[in-house]
Every structure is written in structure tokens, then in C-alpha cells.
Amino acid sequence: VQLVESGGGLVQPGGSLRLSCAASGFTFSRYNMNWYRQAPGKERNLVALISSDAGRTNLADSVKGRFTISRDNAKNTVYLQMNSLKPEDTAVYYCNVFVRGSAYWGQGTQVTVSS
């Protein structure tokens, strides 16, 4: 299983970013996918999840109305569209999947929201 995140960067408050996570090594279309984030000195927290068929999504209260999770099963990719970014969204964002009882993580992508 391999997960590779991309799309992070430095953005001003109120700006937008789209994160991507390219997956390989498992049957992507059969698994729910998750985005987590970890700010400096804080624990890693679930931000968003999407079911295998994209029929169900869930977002943390702190990002509802601003973030959207989606996936393209033909491309084995899950996305996190982040709008109206705030300084408190600054964190390393990780893609995650549980396959046969084991958790797999990407290397993470840094998102910094600052003026």
C-alpha cells in the first residue's frame, strides 16, 4: 500500500488549496478513505472521510462548510478541497486507509495559512 499526498503550500487566510492523495497497492474502490491533520505539538485528528463509493462523507465540525472531500476511483485518488482557509488550519495533512486491519499513511503534505 502506498499513499502519496500533494498540493500543500503556503496560502493567505481566506485562500484555497486542493490536496490530492494518489493510492496504489490495493483495490482503491473498495475502501473508505480518510484525511487527517496534525498541527505542531498537537495530536493527529480526523478531518474528513469518504466511503468507498463516495456515497457518504463526513467532515470535522471545524471544517464543515469550508472543506470538501471527494474521490475519483478511476484515478485511485482522493481529494480534499479546502476553501476559506484560516491560520488554525495550519498543519501537516495525511491521507489514510485501513486495509485488512492495518493503518497506512502517506508522508504528509504541509499546509501553512499565514499572511
Phi and psi in radians as a Rosetta constraint file:
Dihedral C 1 N 2 CA 2 C 2 CIRCULARHARMONIC -2.366 0.35
Dihedral N 2 CA 2 C 2 N 3 CIRCULARHARMONIC 2.340 0.35
Dihedral C 2 N 3 CA 3 C 3 CIRCULARHARMONIC -2.205 0.35
Dihedral N 3 CA 3 C 3 N 4 CIRCULARHARMONIC 2.243 0.35
Dihedral C 3 N 4 CA 4 C 4 CIRCULARHARMONIC -2.235 0.35
Dihedral N 4 CA 4 C 4 N 5 CIRCULARHARMONIC 1.950 0.35
Dihedral C 4 N 5 CA 5 C 5 CIRCULARHARMONIC -1.535 0.35
Dihedral N 5 CA 5 C 5 N 6 CIRCULARHARMONIC 2.662 0.35
Dihedral C 5 N 6 CA 6 C 6 CIRCULARHARMONIC -2.689 0.35
Dihedral N 6 CA 6 C 6 N 7 CIRCULARHARMONIC 2.914 0.35
Dihedral C 6 N 7 CA 7 C 7 CIRCULARHARMONIC 1.830 0.35
Dihedral N 7 CA 7 C 7 N 8 CIRCULARHARMONIC -0.071 0.35
Dihedral C 7 N 8 CA 8 C 8 CIRCULARHARMONIC -1.257 0.35
Dihedral N 8 CA 8 C 8 N 9 CIRCULARHARMONIC 3.043 0.35
Dihedral C 8 N 9 CA 9 C 9 CIRCULARHARMONIC 2.845 0.35
Dihedral N 9 CA 9 C 9 N 10 CIRCULARHARMONIC -2.932 0.35
Dihedral C 9 N 10 CA 10 C 10 CIRCULARHARMONIC -1.738 0.35
Dihedral N 10 CA 10 C 10 N 11 CIRCULARHARMONIC 2.249 0.35
Dihedral C 10 N 11 CA 11 C 11 CIRCULARHARMONIC -2.451 0.35
Dihedral N 11 CA 11 C 11 N 12 CIRCULARHARMONIC 2.611 0.35
Dihedral C 11 N 12 CA 12 C 12 CIRCULARHARMONIC -1.358 0.35
Dihedral N 12 CA 12 C 12 N 13 CIRCULARHARMONIC 2.694 0.35
Dihedral C 12 N 13 CA 13 C 13 CIRCULARHARMONIC -0.925 0.35
Dihedral N 13 CA 13 C 13 N 14 CIRCULARHARMONIC 2.395 0.35
Dihedral C 13 N 14 CA 14 C 14 CIRCULARHARMONIC 1.572 0.35
Dihedral N 14 CA 14 C 14 N 15 CIRCULARHARMONIC -0.151 0.35
Dihedral C 14 N 15 CA 15 C 15 CIRCULARHARMONIC -1.444 0.35
Dihedral N 15 CA 15 C 15 N 16 CIRCULARHARMONIC -3.072 0.35
Dihedral C 15 N 16 CA 16 C 16 CIRCULARHARMONIC -2.312 0.35
Dihedral N 16 CA 16 C 16 N 17 CIRCULARHARMONIC 2.654 0.35
Dihedral C 16 N 17 CA 17 C 17 CIRCULARHARMONIC -2.518 0.35
Dihedral N 17 CA 17 C 17 N 18 CIRCULARHARMONIC 2.651 0.35
Dihedral C 17 N 18 CA 18 C 18 CIRCULARHARMONIC -2.128 0.35
Dihedral N 18 CA 18 C 18 N 19 CIRCULARHARMONIC 2.026 0.35
Dihedral C 18 N 19 CA 19 C 19 CIRCULARHARMONIC -1.594 0.35
Dihedral N 19 CA 19 C 19 N 20 CIRCULARHARMONIC 2.536 0.35
Dihedral C 19 N 20 CA 20 C 20 CIRCULARHARMONIC -2.179 0.35
Dihedral N 20 CA 20 C 20 N 21 CIRCULARHARMONIC 2.623 0.35
Dihedral C 20 N 21 CA 21 C 21 CIRCULARHARMONIC -2.362 0.35
Dihedral N 21 CA 21 C 21 N 22 CIRCULARHARMONIC 1.942 0.35
Dihedral C 21 N 22 CA 22 C 22 CIRCULARHARMONIC -1.592 0.35
Dihedral N 22 CA 22 C 22 N 23 CIRCULARHARMONIC 2.200 0.35
Dihedral C 22 N 23 CA 23 C 23 CIRCULARHARMONIC -1.947 0.35
Dihedral N 23 CA 23 C 23 N 24 CIRCULARHARMONIC 2.597 0.35
Dihedral C 23 N 24 CA 24 C 24 CIRCULARHARMONIC -2.708 0.35
Dihedral N 24 CA 24 C 24 N 25 CIRCULARHARMONIC 2.856 0.35
Dihedral C 24 N 25 CA 25 C 25 CIRCULARHARMONIC 1.585 0.35
Dihedral N 25 CA 25 C 25 N 26 CIRCULARHARMONIC 0.022 0.35
Dihedral C 25 N 26 CA 26 C 26 CIRCULARHARMONIC -2.686 0.35
Dihedral N 26 CA 26 C 26 N 27 CIRCULARHARMONIC 2.942 0.35
Dihedral C 26 N 27 CA 27 C 27 CIRCULARHARMONIC -1.424 0.35
Dihedral N 27 CA 27 C 27 N 28 CIRCULARHARMONIC 1.594 0.35
Dihedral C 27 N 28 CA 28 C 28 CIRCULARHARMONIC -0.913 0.35
Dihedral N 28 CA 28 C 28 N 29 CIRCULARHARMONIC -0.752 0.35
Dihedral C 28 N 29 CA 29 C 29 CIRCULARHARMONIC -1.186 0.35
Dihedral N 29 CA 29 C 29 N 30 CIRCULARHARMONIC -0.145 0.35
Dihedral C 29 N 30 CA 30 C 30 CIRCULARHARMONIC -1.710 0.35
Dihedral N 30 CA 30 C 30 N 31 CIRCULARHARMONIC -0.063 0.35
Dihedral C 30 N 31 CA 31 C 31 CIRCULARHARMONIC -2.158 0.35
Dihedral N 31 CA 31 C 31 N 32 CIRCULARHARMONIC 2.465 0.35
Dihedral C 31 N 32 CA 32 C 32 CIRCULARHARMONIC -1.160 0.35
Dihedral N 32 CA 32 C 32 N 33 CIRCULARHARMONIC 2.612 0.35
Dihedral C 32 N 33 CA 33 C 33 CIRCULARHARMONIC -2.201 0.35
Dihedral N 33 CA 33 C 33 N 34 CIRCULARHARMONIC 2.623 0.35
Dihedral C 33 N 34 CA 34 C 34 CIRCULARHARMONIC -2.305 0.35
Dihedral N 34 CA 34 C 34 N 35 CIRCULARHARMONIC 2.630 0.35
Dihedral C 34 N 35 CA 35 C 35 CIRCULARHARMONIC -2.029 0.35
Dihedral N 35 CA 35 C 35 N 36 CIRCULARHARMONIC 2.292 0.35
Dihedral C 35 N 36 CA 36 C 36 CIRCULARHARMONIC -2.077 0.35
Dihedral N 36 CA 36 C 36 N 37 CIRCULARHARMONIC 2.885 0.35
Dihedral C 36 N 37 CA 37 C 37 CIRCULARHARMONIC -2.501 0.35
Dihedral N 37 CA 37 C 37 N 38 CIRCULARHARMONIC 2.676 0.35
Dihedral C 37 N 38 CA 38 C 38 CIRCULARHARMONIC -2.427 0.35
Dihedral N 38 CA 38 C 38 N 39 CIRCULARHARMONIC 2.033 0.35
Dihedral C 38 N 39 CA 39 C 39 CIRCULARHARMONIC -1.514 0.35
Dihedral N 39 CA 39 C 39 N 40 CIRCULARHARMONIC 2.763 0.35
Dihedral C 39 N 40 CA 40 C 40 CIRCULARHARMONIC -0.987 0.35
Dihedral N 40 CA 40 C 40 N 41 CIRCULARHARMONIC 2.246 0.35
Dihedral C 40 N 41 CA 41 C 41 CIRCULARHARMONIC 1.329 0.35
Dihedral N 41 CA 41 C 41 N 42 CIRCULARHARMONIC 0.109 0.35
Dihedral C 41 N 42 CA 42 C 42 CIRCULARHARMONIC -2.123 0.35
Dihedral N 42 CA 42 C 42 N 43 CIRCULARHARMONIC 2.886 0.35
Dihedral C 42 N 43 CA 43 C 43 CIRCULARHARMONIC -1.345 0.35
Dihedral N 43 CA 43 C 43 N 44 CIRCULARHARMONIC 2.826 0.35
Dihedral C 43 N 44 CA 44 C 44 CIRCULARHARMONIC -1.389 0.35
Dihedral N 44 CA 44 C 44 N 45 CIRCULARHARMONIC 2.281 0.35
Dihedral C 44 N 45 CA 45 C 45 CIRCULARHARMONIC -2.186 0.35
Dihedral N 45 CA 45 C 45 N 46 CIRCULARHARMONIC 2.556 0.35
Dihedral C 45 N 46 CA 46 C 46 CIRCULARHARMONIC -1.236 0.35
Dihedral N 46 CA 46 C 46 N 47 CIRCULARHARMONIC 2.272 0.35
Dihedral C 46 N 47 CA 47 C 47 CIRCULARHARMONIC -1.802 0.35
Dihedral N 47 CA 47 C 47 N 48 CIRCULARHARMONIC -0.774 0.35
Dihedral C 47 N 48 CA 48 C 48 CIRCULARHARMONIC -2.755 0.35
Dihedral N 48 CA 48 C 48 N 49 CIRCULARHARMONIC 2.618 0.35
Dihedral C 48 N 49 CA 49 C 49 CIRCULARHARMONIC -2.416 0.35
Dihedral N 49 CA 49 C 49 N 50 CIRCULARHARMONIC 2.711 0.35
Dihedral C 49 N 50 CA 50 C 50 CIRCULARHARMONIC -2.462 0.35
Dihedral N 50 CA 50 C 50 N 51 CIRCULARHARMONIC 2.404 0.35
Dihedral C 50 N 51 CA 51 C 51 CIRCULARHARMONIC -1.260 0.35
Dihedral N 51 CA 51 C 51 N 52 CIRCULARHARMONIC 2.939 0.35
Dihedral C 51 N 52 CA 52 C 52 CIRCULARHARMONIC -1.044 0.35
Dihedral N 52 CA 52 C 52 N 53 CIRCULARHARMONIC -0.615 0.35
Dihedral C 52 N 53 CA 53 C 53 CIRCULARHARMONIC -1.737 0.35
Dihedral N 53 CA 53 C 53 N 54 CIRCULARHARMONIC 0.169 0.35
Dihedral C 53 N 54 CA 54 C 54 CIRCULARHARMONIC 1.151 0.35
Dihedral N 54 CA 54 C 54 N 55 CIRCULARHARMONIC 0.223 0.35
Dihedral C 54 N 55 CA 55 C 55 CIRCULARHARMONIC -1.361 0.35
Dihedral N 55 CA 55 C 55 N 56 CIRCULARHARMONIC -0.277 0.35
Dihedral C 55 N 56 CA 56 C 56 CIRCULARHARMONIC -2.388 0.35
Dihedral N 56 CA 56 C 56 N 57 CIRCULARHARMONIC 2.318 0.35
Dihedral C 56 N 57 CA 57 C 57 CIRCULARHARMONIC -2.296 0.35
Dihedral N 57 CA 57 C 57 N 58 CIRCULARHARMONIC 2.746 0.35
Dihedral C 57 N 58 CA 58 C 58 CIRCULARHARMONIC -2.558 0.35
Dihedral N 58 CA 58 C 58 N 59 CIRCULARHARMONIC 2.438 0.35
Dihedral C 58 N 59 CA 59 C 59 CIRCULARHARMONIC -2.216 0.35
Dihedral N 59 CA 59 C 59 N 60 CIRCULARHARMONIC 2.535 0.35
Dihedral C 59 N 60 CA 60 C 60 CIRCULARHARMONIC -1.081 0.35
Dihedral N 60 CA 60 C 60 N 61 CIRCULARHARMONIC 2.586 0.35
Dihedral C 60 N 61 CA 61 C 61 CIRCULARHARMONIC -0.993 0.35
Dihedral N 61 CA 61 C 61 N 62 CIRCULARHARMONIC -0.587 0.35
Dihedral C 61 N 62 CA 62 C 62 CIRCULARHARMONIC -1.197 0.35
Dihedral N 62 CA 62 C 62 N 63 CIRCULARHARMONIC -0.274 0.35
Dihedral C 62 N 63 CA 63 C 63 CIRCULARHARMONIC -2.107 0.35
Dihedral N 63 CA 63 C 63 N 64 CIRCULARHARMONIC -0.034 0.35
Dihedral C 63 N 64 CA 64 C 64 CIRCULARHARMONIC -1.040 0.35
Dihedral N 64 CA 64 C 64 N 65 CIRCULARHARMONIC 2.381 0.35
Dihedral C 64 N 65 CA 65 C 65 CIRCULARHARMONIC 1.507 0.35
Dihedral N 65 CA 65 C 65 N 66 CIRCULARHARMONIC -0.182 0.35
Dihedral C 65 N 66 CA 66 C 66 CIRCULARHARMONIC -2.090 0.35
Dihedral N 66 CA 66 C 66 N 67 CIRCULARHARMONIC -0.623 0.35
Dihedral C 66 N 67 CA 67 C 67 CIRCULARHARMONIC -1.880 0.35
Dihedral N 67 CA 67 C 67 N 68 CIRCULARHARMONIC 2.627 0.35
Dihedral C 67 N 68 CA 68 C 68 CIRCULARHARMONIC -2.371 0.35
Dihedral N 68 CA 68 C 68 N 69 CIRCULARHARMONIC 2.326 0.35
Dihedral C 68 N 69 CA 69 C 69 CIRCULARHARMONIC -1.835 0.35
Dihedral N 69 CA 69 C 69 N 70 CIRCULARHARMONIC 2.450 0.35
Dihedral C 69 N 70 CA 70 C 70 CIRCULARHARMONIC -2.601 0.35
Dihedral N 70 CA 70 C 70 N 71 CIRCULARHARMONIC 3.001 0.35
Dihedral C 70 N 71 CA 71 C 71 CIRCULARHARMONIC -2.622 0.35
Dihedral N 71 CA 71 C 71 N 72 CIRCULARHARMONIC 2.727 0.35
Dihedral C 71 N 72 CA 72 C 72 CIRCULARHARMONIC -2.214 0.35
Dihedral N 72 CA 72 C 72 N 73 CIRCULARHARMONIC 1.750 0.35
Dihedral C 72 N 73 CA 73 C 73 CIRCULARHARMONIC -1.193 0.35
Dihedral N 73 CA 73 C 73 N 74 CIRCULARHARMONIC -0.384 0.35
Dihedral C 73 N 74 CA 74 C 74 CIRCULARHARMONIC -1.262 0.35
Dihedral N 74 CA 74 C 74 N 75 CIRCULARHARMONIC -0.444 0.35
Dihedral C 74 N 75 CA 75 C 75 CIRCULARHARMONIC -1.853 0.35
Dihedral N 75 CA 75 C 75 N 76 CIRCULARHARMONIC 0.031 0.35
Dihedral C 75 N 76 CA 76 C 76 CIRCULARHARMONIC 0.930 0.35
Dihedral N 76 CA 76 C 76 N 77 CIRCULARHARMONIC 0.789 0.35
Dihedral C 76 N 77 CA 77 C 77 CIRCULARHARMONIC -2.375 0.35
Dihedral N 77 CA 77 C 77 N 78 CIRCULARHARMONIC 2.425 0.35
Dihedral C 77 N 78 CA 78 C 78 CIRCULARHARMONIC -2.047 0.35
Dihedral N 78 CA 78 C 78 N 79 CIRCULARHARMONIC 2.545 0.35
Dihedral C 78 N 79 CA 79 C 79 CIRCULARHARMONIC -2.141 0.35
Dihedral N 79 CA 79 C 79 N 80 CIRCULARHARMONIC 2.705 0.35
Dihedral C 79 N 80 CA 80 C 80 CIRCULARHARMONIC -2.320 0.35
Dihedral N 80 CA 80 C 80 N 81 CIRCULARHARMONIC 1.868 0.35
Dihedral C 80 N 81 CA 81 C 81 CIRCULARHARMONIC -1.537 0.35
Dihedral N 81 CA 81 C 81 N 82 CIRCULARHARMONIC 2.136 0.35
Dihedral C 81 N 82 CA 82 C 82 CIRCULARHARMONIC -2.074 0.35
Dihedral N 82 CA 82 C 82 N 83 CIRCULARHARMONIC 2.022 0.35
Dihedral C 82 N 83 CA 83 C 83 CIRCULARHARMONIC -2.024 0.35
Dihedral N 83 CA 83 C 83 N 84 CIRCULARHARMONIC 2.870 0.35
Dihedral C 83 N 84 CA 84 C 84 CIRCULARHARMONIC 0.845 0.35
Dihedral N 84 CA 84 C 84 N 85 CIRCULARHARMONIC 0.861 0.35
Dihedral C 84 N 85 CA 85 C 85 CIRCULARHARMONIC -1.147 0.35
Dihedral N 85 CA 85 C 85 N 86 CIRCULARHARMONIC 2.537 0.35
Dihedral C 85 N 86 CA 86 C 86 CIRCULARHARMONIC -2.100 0.35
Dihedral N 86 CA 86 C 86 N 87 CIRCULARHARMONIC 2.748 0.35
Dihedral C 86 N 87 CA 87 C 87 CIRCULARHARMONIC -0.958 0.35
Dihedral N 87 CA 87 C 87 N 88 CIRCULARHARMONIC -0.565 0.35
Dihedral C 87 N 88 CA 88 C 88 CIRCULARHARMONIC -1.288 0.35
Dihedral N 88 CA 88 C 88 N 89 CIRCULARHARMONIC -0.096 0.35
Dihedral C 88 N 89 CA 89 C 89 CIRCULARHARMONIC -1.445 0.35
Dihedral N 89 CA 89 C 89 N 90 CIRCULARHARMONIC -0.120 0.35
Dihedral C 89 N 90 CA 90 C 90 CIRCULARHARMONIC -1.051 0.35
Dihedral N 90 CA 90 C 90 N 91 CIRCULARHARMONIC 2.164 0.35
Dihedral C 90 N 91 CA 91 C 91 CIRCULARHARMONIC -3.109 0.35
Dihedral N 91 CA 91 C 91 N 92 CIRCULARHARMONIC 2.974 0.35
Dihedral C 91 N 92 CA 92 C 92 CIRCULARHARMONIC -1.575 0.35
Dihedral N 92 CA 92 C 92 N 93 CIRCULARHARMONIC 2.248 0.35
Dihedral C 92 N 93 CA 93 C 93 CIRCULARHARMONIC -1.807 0.35
Dihedral N 93 CA 93 C 93 N 94 CIRCULARHARMONIC 2.294 0.35
Dihedral C 93 N 94 CA 94 C 94 CIRCULARHARMONIC -2.112 0.35
Dihedral N 94 CA 94 C 94 N 95 CIRCULARHARMONIC 2.449 0.35
Dihedral C 94 N 95 CA 95 C 95 CIRCULARHARMONIC -1.563 0.35
Dihedral N 95 CA 95 C 95 N 96 CIRCULARHARMONIC 2.535 0.35
Dihedral C 95 N 96 CA 96 C 96 CIRCULARHARMONIC -2.557 0.35
Dihedral N 96 CA 96 C 96 N 97 CIRCULARHARMONIC 2.533 0.35
Dihedral C 96 N 97 CA 97 C 97 CIRCULARHARMONIC -2.570 0.35
Dihedral N 97 CA 97 C 97 N 98 CIRCULARHARMONIC 2.560 0.35
Dihedral C 97 N 98 CA 98 C 98 CIRCULARHARMONIC -1.850 0.35
Dihedral N 98 CA 98 C 98 N 99 CIRCULARHARMONIC 2.054 0.35
Dihedral C 98 N 99 CA 99 C 99 CIRCULARHARMONIC -2.137 0.35
Dihedral N 99 CA 99 C 99 N 100 CIRCULARHARMONIC 2.077 0.35
Dihedral C 99 N 100 CA 100 C 100 CIRCULARHARMONIC 0.889 0.35
Dihedral N 100 CA 100 C 100 N 101 CIRCULARHARMONIC 0.783 0.35
Dihedral C 100 N 101 CA 101 C 101 CIRCULARHARMONIC 1.458 0.35
Dihedral N 101 CA 101 C 101 N 102 CIRCULARHARMONIC -0.062 0.35
Dihedral C 101 N 102 CA 102 C 102 CIRCULARHARMONIC -1.913 0.35
Dihedral N 102 CA 102 C 102 N 103 CIRCULARHARMONIC 2.481 0.35
Dihedral C 102 N 103 CA 103 C 103 CIRCULARHARMONIC -1.617 0.35
Dihedral N 103 CA 103 C 103 N 104 CIRCULARHARMONIC 2.344 0.35
Dihedral C 103 N 104 CA 104 C 104 CIRCULARHARMONIC -2.121 0.35
Dihedral N 104 CA 104 C 104 N 105 CIRCULARHARMONIC 2.492 0.35
Dihedral C 104 N 105 CA 105 C 105 CIRCULARHARMONIC -2.265 0.35
Dihedral N 105 CA 105 C 105 N 106 CIRCULARHARMONIC 2.597 0.35
Dihedral C 105 N 106 CA 106 C 106 CIRCULARHARMONIC -1.417 0.35
Dihedral N 106 CA 106 C 106 N 107 CIRCULARHARMONIC -3.089 0.35
Dihedral C 106 N 107 CA 107 C 107 CIRCULARHARMONIC -1.409 0.35
Dihedral N 107 CA 107 C 107 N 108 CIRCULARHARMONIC -0.249 0.35
Dihedral C 107 N 108 CA 108 C 108 CIRCULARHARMONIC 1.588 0.35
Dihedral N 108 CA 108 C 108 N 109 CIRCULARHARMONIC 2.701 0.35
Dihedral C 108 N 109 CA 109 C 109 CIRCULARHARMONIC -2.351 0.35
Dihedral N 109 CA 109 C 109 N 110 CIRCULARHARMONIC 2.319 0.35
Dihedral C 109 N 110 CA 110 C 110 CIRCULARHARMONIC -1.415 0.35
Dihedral N 110 CA 110 C 110 N 111 CIRCULARHARMONIC 2.275 0.35
Dihedral C 110 N 111 CA 111 C 111 CIRCULARHARMONIC -2.068 0.35
Dihedral N 111 CA 111 C 111 N 112 CIRCULARHARMONIC 2.153 0.35
Dihedral C 111 N 112 CA 112 C 112 CIRCULARHARMONIC -2.161 0.35
Dihedral N 112 CA 112 C 112 N 113 CIRCULARHARMONIC 2.148 0.35
Dihedral C 112 N 113 CA 113 C 113 CIRCULARHARMONIC -1.941 0.35
Dihedral N 113 CA 113 C 113 N 114 CIRCULARHARMONIC 1.925 0.35
Dihedral C 113 N 114 CA 114 C 114 CIRCULARHARMONIC -2.784 0.35
Dihedral N 114 CA 114 C 114 N 115 CIRCULARHARMONIC 2.577 0.35
